[in-house]
Amino acid sequence: MPVPLFSLTDQHAALREELRATFDRVLDSGRYILGPEVDSLEAECAAYLGCKHAIAVSSGTDALVLALMALGIGPGDEVLVPSFTFFASAGSVARLGATPVFVDSCPRCFNIDPADAARRITPRTKAIMPVHLFGQAADMDALQALARQHNLSIIEDAAQAFGASYRQHKLGTLGHFGCFSFFPTKNLGALGDAGLLTTNDSALAHRARILRVHGMEPKYHHHLIGANFRIDALQAALLRVKLPHLDSWAAARQRNAQLYHQHLTPALPQPTPPTCSPTCACRDPLPSPAILLPQPLPNRDHIWNQFTIRVTPQGQRDSLKAHLDRLHIGSEIYYPIPLHKQPCFAPLHPHSAPPLPNATLLSQQVLSLPIFPELSPTQIEEVANAVKEWVNK
Ligand SMILES: *Cc1c(COP(=O)(O)O)cnc(C)c1O
């Protein structure tokens, strides 16, 4: 039986009547951009995440741009960004005329390597952007220490991590800003583009709110140059229907991840238990050939936006993907090209791209398997069996 990588069909079928009633409510309200639905979404998100300010915006990408703008980051400034992430993390920096400085990642947890970040700090470094990739926190203790030491702002790209936490604190509330995406495939997805910016700093929140509407305050008076980062009332209202279900969906993703571990662990050679800190043994060689299952680390509640395995040795990942494709089992490579090797960033390093060995390795070895909440245990077993079949071939 085919298993899709991702589907919203069942999730939306269960909520169909409520979503339709919500659409009618917004239709009848006559308020289609910002307004009371957006105010309510912001209050509900702030309460859920445990932060002072939540500012709903047009997309996750715009949340990143708005955070950088509110911090006054622009030409001449450098921002430390992992190379192994989605384009928007670094694209938002470059769009403001600042320079993304690419940092290597930890090959066990896939997140920015604090020790490599430290090596790349210069007098121009203004901020660091940890990306909580695939739904698991970056090493925030190490990053916060680094930020304090060098007076850097922290912008958390929590686009894949709404609801995940680090030492009991929800991600997106630990830095100066947290940036979330409500793209439909994220853990909390709208029915279109939407995003959220969070902060505990009231002055920064005030600036961000003004910048969201062209830097306007009061009406038609502009002391700042902002842009249109507004969210539709419809998306806010639909998200309010989905937010109360988030924890049960997260529990289902968690169950799916556990099932993968149960089915696959006995069949695979396992590495030593991972740790991740500046002194972490991340660079231990993996047994080879091997599939490495994603490891939930202590003190971090993984929200499983993706279940991403590593396939070694080199070249074997594409063979496993082809095997799954033949069986109509969805899988995807997030991300096949690290950002420091993207052609658009070539002008940043005119001589040659910096060697970021782990980012390069990950882009060649990662494969994400279906994990969405509505998958049945039988479907997870089917995917696991297909992986085992390939391992034993
Ligand atoms: C999805 C995503 C974004 C961008 O969010 P959009 O809502 O699509 O603009 C940014 N960073 C990461 C890591 C993402 O996964």
PDBQT file of the ligand as one rigid body, heavy atoms in Angstrom, charges set to zero:
ROOT
HETATM    1  C1  LIG A 401       9.369  26.643   6.506  1.00  0.00    +0.000 C 
HETATM    2  C2  LIG A 401      10.603  27.271   6.989  1.00  0.00    +0.000 A 
HETATM    3  C3  LIG A 401      10.825  28.660   6.888  1.00  0.00    +0.000 A 
HETATM    4  C4  LIG A 401       9.938  29.590   6.116  1.00  0.00    +0.000 C 
HETATM    5  O1  LIG A 401       8.601  29.587   6.446  1.00  0.00    +0.000 OA
HETATM    6  P1  LIG A 401       7.527  30.055   5.353  1.00  0.00    +0.000 P 
HETATM    7  O2  LIG A 401       6.276  30.162   6.160  1.00  0.00    +0.000 OA
HETATM    8  O3  LIG A 401       7.461  28.998   4.304  1.00  0.00    +0.000 OA
HETATM    9  O4  LIG A 401       7.962  31.359   4.808  1.00  0.00    +0.000 OA
HETATM   10  C5  LIG A 401      11.977  29.179   7.464  1.00  0.00    +0.000 A 
HETATM   11  N1  LIG A 401      12.875  28.389   8.071  1.00  0.00    +0.000 NA
HETATM   12  C6  LIG A 401      12.715  27.062   8.159  1.00  0.00    +0.000 A 
HETATM   13  C7  LIG A 401      13.756  26.252   8.863  1.00  0.00    +0.000 C 
HETATM   14  C8  LIG A 401      11.586  26.456   7.607  1.00  0.00    +0.000 A 
HETATM   15  O5  LIG A 401      11.446  25.131   7.692  1.00  0.00    +0.000 OA
ENDROOT
TORSDOF 0
